Amino acid sequence: MTNRPRTCKDAFIGGHTVAGRFEIHRGNDGAYRFRLTAADGTLVAESPQFKHLSAAVAGIDAVRENAATGIIVDRTKSYRAAA
């Protein structure tokens, strides 16, 4: 048996509940992709395909770094019409 949590709700790091998690998957074609899921299991984001596992991990690192500091840009049609 492993010490890995069964669900996001059971995930703890340093005594704190984890808000979400990144899951790395490998498709039948050998390509890697990651998914960011919320604590309740809701899919938040899905990556494009990566040829190598290291590239998928680098993609996760990039999301972690940029999401915290990224600005919101609304490019919807209704927003452009109001501007």
KOLFIMI-988279 format. One record per atom (N, C-alpha, C, O, CB): residue in one letter; atom name; x, y, z. Coordinates in steps of 0.05 Angstrom, whole numbers. Each point is the difference from the previous one (the first is absolute). Glycine has a CB too. Layout:
residuo,atomo,east,north,up
A,CA,X,Y,Z
...
This chain:
residuo,atomo,east,north,up
M,N,17,-24,0
M,CA,-17,24,0
M,C,18,25,0
M,O,21,0,12
M,CB,-58,-25,13
T,N,28,46,-39
T,CA,16,24,-1
T,C,-11,21,18
T,O,-22,-3,11
T,CB,34,-7,-58
N,N,3,31,52
N,CA,-9,23,16
N,C,-13,21,-17
N,O,-6,22,11
N,CB,42,-31,21
R,N,-41,4,-57
R,CA,-12,20,-18
R,C,-29,3,7
R,O,-14,-19,5
R,CB,47,8,-42
P,N,-43,36,37
P,CA,-29,5,5
P,C,-17,-11,-22
P,O,8,-1,-23
P,CB,4,42,49
R,N,-36,-50,-19
R,CA,-19,-10,-20
R,C,-14,22,-15
R,O,-6,-3,-24
R,CB,0,-37,52
T,N,0,61,-15
T,CA,-14,22,-13
T,C,14,27,7
T,O,16,1,18
T,CB,-60,-27,-17
C,N,37,47,-16
C,CA,11,26,6
C,C,-7,9,28
C,O,16,13,14
C,CB,-18,-1,-63
K,N,-22,-20,58
K,CA,-9,9,26
K,C,17,-12,22
K,O,3,11,22
K,CB,-50,-7,-39
D,N,60,-27,11
D,CA,17,-14,20
D,C,29,9,-3
D,O,16,-9,16
D,CB,-47,-29,-17
A,N,37,56,-17
A,CA,28,8,-5
A,C,9,21,20
A,O,-14,20,4
A,CB,8,-31,-53
F,N,29,6,61
F,CA,11,19,18
F,C,30,4,-6
F,O,14,-19,-7
F,CB,-47,6,43
I,N,42,37,-35
I,CA,28,6,-3
I,C,8,18,23
I,O,-11,22,3
I,CB,10,-27,-54
G,N,20,-3,67
G,CA,9,17,22
G,C,-22,6,20
G,O,0,22,12
G,CB,34,-3,-42
G,N,-54,-37,33
G,CA,-22,5,19
G,C,-22,17,-11
G,O,-19,5,14
G,CB,52,-10,21
H,N,-32,13,-61
H,CA,-21,17,-12
H,C,-14,-16,-22
H,O,12,-15,-15
H,CB,15,57,26
T,N,-53,-38,-13
T,CA,-15,-12,-21
T,C,7,12,-27
T,O,3,25,-2
T,CB,-41,-35,34
V,N,42,-6,-52
V,CA,7,9,-27
V,C,-25,9,-14
V,O,-20,-14,0
V,CB,60,-17,-2
A,N,-39,54,-11
A,CA,-23,11,-14
A,C,-7,-16,-25
A,O,-23,-3,-7
A,CB,34,48,25
G,N,9,-55,-32
G,CA,-4,-15,-24
G,C,25,-16,-6
G,O,18,-1,16
G,CB,-50,36,-34
R,N,32,-48,-5
R,CA,24,-16,-7
R,C,3,-2,-30
R,O,-19,3,-15
R,CB,14,-28,58
F,N,30,20,-50
F,CA,6,-5,-28
F,C,2,-30,-4
F,O,14,-13,16
F,CB,11,58,-20
E,N,-38,-55,-16
E,CA,2,-28,-7
E,C,13,-3,-27
E,O,-9,13,-19
E,CB,-33,-23,47
I,N,62,-7,-30
I,CA,13,-5,-25
I,C,-10,-26,-11
I,O,-1,-20,14
I,CB,42,45,0
H,N,-49,-25,-40
H,CA,-11,-23,-13
H,C,17,-6,-25
H,O,11,19,-12
H,CB,-58,-10,30
R,N,48,-34,-26
R,CA,14,-7,-25
R,C,-21,-14,-17
R,O,-12,-20,8
R,CB,57,15,15
G,N,-48,15,-48
G,CA,-20,-11,-18
G,C,11,-25,-14
G,O,23,-7,2
G,CB,-41,53,-8
N,N,0,-58,-9
N,CA,7,-24,-15
N,C,21,6,-21
N,O,15,-18,-8
N,CB,-61,0,15
D,N,48,42,-16
D,CA,20,8,-20
D,C,27,7,13
D,O,18,7,-15
D,CB,-56,10,-14
G,N,40,-19,55
G,CA,25,5,14
G,C,4,29,9
G,O,19,6,14
G,CB,-1,-43,-40
A,N,-36,54,18
A,CA,2,29,7
A,C,-9,4,28
A,O,-18,-14,10
A,CB,11,27,-58
Y,N,19,6,61
Y,CA,-7,8,28
Y,C,-18,24,0
Y,O,2,17,-18
Y,CB,41,-36,35
R,N,-60,21,2
R,CA,-17,24,4
R,C,-6,2,30
R,O,0,-20,14
R,CB,-21,15,-61
F,N,17,29,56
F,CA,-7,3,29
F,C,-27,14,2
F,O,-9,15,-17
F,CB,58,-14,30
R,N,-62,-7,9
R,CA,-25,12,7
R,C,3,13,28
R,O,12,-12,18
R,CB,-39,-22,-46
L,N,15,58,31
L,CA,-1,13,26
L,C,-29,-5,9
L,O,-19,8,-13
L,CB,55,27,2
T,N,-39,-47,34
T,CA,-26,-5,11
T,C,-3,14,27
T,O,19,2,15
T,CB,-22,-46,-38
A,N,-21,54,29
A,CA,-7,13,25
A,C,-3,-21,22
A,O,-1,-24,-6
A,CB,-22,62,-18
A,N,22,-29,49
A,CA,-3,-19,22
A,C,-24,-18,-2
A,O,0,-22,10
A,CB,23,56,18
D,N,-44,-24,-41
D,CA,-25,-16,-3
D,C,1,-18,-25
D,O,-20,-13,-6
D,CB,-5,49,30
G,N,48,-36,-38
G,CA,3,-17,-24
G,C,-8,14,-26
G,O,3,-12,-21
G,CB,-12,-26,51
T,N,0,63,-29
T,CA,-8,14,-24
T,C,25,5,-17
T,O,20,9,10
T,CB,-59,13,14
L,N,37,-27,-50
L,CA,22,6,-18
L,C,2,30,-4
L,O,-19,13,-8
L,CB,12,-57,-15
V,N,30,55,29
V,CA,5,29,-2
V,C,14,6,-26
V,O,-7,19,-14
V,CB,10,-15,64
A,N,17,-20,-57
A,CA,15,5,-25
A,C,12,-26,-9
A,O,6,-19,15
A,CB,4,66,-1
E,N,-6,-49,-41
E,CA,13,-23,-12
E,C,21,11,-19
E,O,-5,18,-16
E,CB,-37,-47,21
S,N,65,16,-5
S,CA,23,9,-16
S,C,-2,-11,-28
S,O,-15,-18,-6
S,CB,43,21,47
P,N,-12,9,-59
P,CA,4,-13,-26
P,C,17,-25,4
P,O,9,-5,23
P,CB,-13,50,-48
Q,N,9,-60,4
Q,CA,17,-24,2
Q,C,29,8,0
Q,O,9,19,-13
Q,CB,-45,-46,-10
F,N,51,11,38
F,CA,30,3,2
F,C,12,-27,-8
F,O,-10,-21,7
F,CB,7,57,29
K,N,25,-34,-51
K,CA,14,-24,-9
K,C,15,-14,22
K,O,2,-25,1
K,CB,2,46,-46
H,N,6,-5,64
H,CA,16,-11,22
H,C,-12,7,27
H,O,-11,22,3
H,CB,52,-19,-32
L,N,-37,-21,48
L,CA,-10,5,28
L,C,13,26,11
L,O,-14,15,14
L,CB,7,-65,-7
S,N,32,54,-12
S,CA,14,24,11
S,C,-13,25,-11
S,O,-1,20,15
S,CB,43,-46,-11
A,N,-52,26,-28
A,CA,-14,24,-11
A,C,-26,4,14
A,O,-8,23,4
A,CB,30,-31,-49
A,N,-37,-13,51
A,CA,-25,3,15
A,C,5,11,28
A,O,-15,17,9
A,CB,-4,-56,-35
V,N,40,30,39
V,CA,7,10,26
V,C,8,30,-2
V,O,-8,16,18
V,CB,23,-62,-3
A,N,-1,53,-35
A,CA,8,28,-4
A,C,-25,17,-5
A,O,-2,23,8
A,CB,46,-37,-27
G,N,-64,3,5
G,CA,-25,14,-5
G,C,-15,5,26
G,O,-11,21,4
G,CB,8,-42,-49
I,N,3,1,63
I,CA,-12,3,26
I,C,14,23,16
I,O,-13,17,12
I,CB,0,-66,-12
D,N,40,49,-1
D,CA,15,21,14
D,C,-7,27,-11
D,O,-3,19,15
D,CB,40,-52,-7
A,N,-40,35,-35
A,CA,-7,26,-12
A,C,-28,9,9
A,O,-4,24,5
A,CB,33,-35,-45
V,N,-48,-7,42
V,CA,-27,7,9
V,C,1,10,29
V,O,-12,20,6
V,CB,-9,-54,-38
R,N,36,19,48
R,CA,2,8,28
R,C,12,28,3
R,O,-10,17,16
R,CB,16,-65,-3
E,N,15,54,-28
E,CA,13,26,2
E,C,-17,23,-12
E,O,-2,21,12
E,CB,45,-44,-15
N,N,-56,18,-19
N,CA,-15,21,-14
N,C,-28,5,11
N,O,-11,22,-2
N,CB,38,-32,-38
A,N,-40,-11,50
A,CA,-28,3,9
A,C,-2,19,24
A,O,-19,15,3
A,CB,10,-61,-19
A,N,29,46,33
A,CA,-1,17,24
A,C,3,29,-6
A,O,-10,17,15
A,CB,28,-55,11
T,N,-5,44,-48
T,CA,6,28,-6
T,C,-14,10,-26
T,O,3,23,-7
T,CB,40,-28,30
G,N,-57,-13,-36
G,CA,-13,7,-26
G,C,-23,19,4
G,O,-15,-1,20
G,CB,29,-43,-38
I,N,-18,61,-2
I,CA,-22,18,1
I,C,-23,-12,-17
I,O,4,-17,-16
I,CB,27,57,21
I,N,-55,-30,0
I,CA,-24,-10,-14
I,C,-4,19,-24
I,O,-3,24,4
I,CB,-18,-45,38
V,N,19,10,-66
V,CA,-5,16,-24
V,C,-26,-12,-12
V,O,0,-23,-9
V,CB,50,34,1
D,N,-71,5,7
D,CA,-26,-8,-10
D,C,0,6,-30
D,O,-1,23,-8
D,CB,-22,-16,52
R,N,23,-28,-61
R,CA,0,4,-29
R,C,-26,-10,-12
R,O,-1,-7,-23
R,CB,51,2,23
T,N,-71,5,16
T,CA,-26,-8,-10
T,C,-12,22,-17
T,O,7,23,2
T,CB,-14,-51,38
K,N,-11,20,-58
K,CA,-12,19,-19
K,C,-15,22,15
K,O,1,23,-8
K,CB,-5,-60,-26
S,N,-11,30,55
S,CA,-16,20,15
S,C,18,21,12
S,O,-7,24,2
S,CB,-28,-58,7
Y,N,59,26,0
Y,CA,19,19,12
Y,C,10,20,-21
Y,O,2,24,6
Y,CB,11,-58,29
R,N,-6,24,-58
R,CA,10,17,-22
R,C,-21,20,-9
R,O,7,23,-7
R,CB,24,-60,-7
A,N,-56,28,13
A,CA,-22,18,-9
A,C,-4,23,19
A,O,-7,22,-8
A,CB,-15,-61,-15
A,N,26,34,49
A,CA,-4,21,20
A,C,23,20,1
A,O,-3,22,10
A,CB,-24,-55,16
A,N,50,25,-36
A,CA,24,17,2
A,C,0,23,-19
A,O,19,16,-1
A,CB,5,-55,16
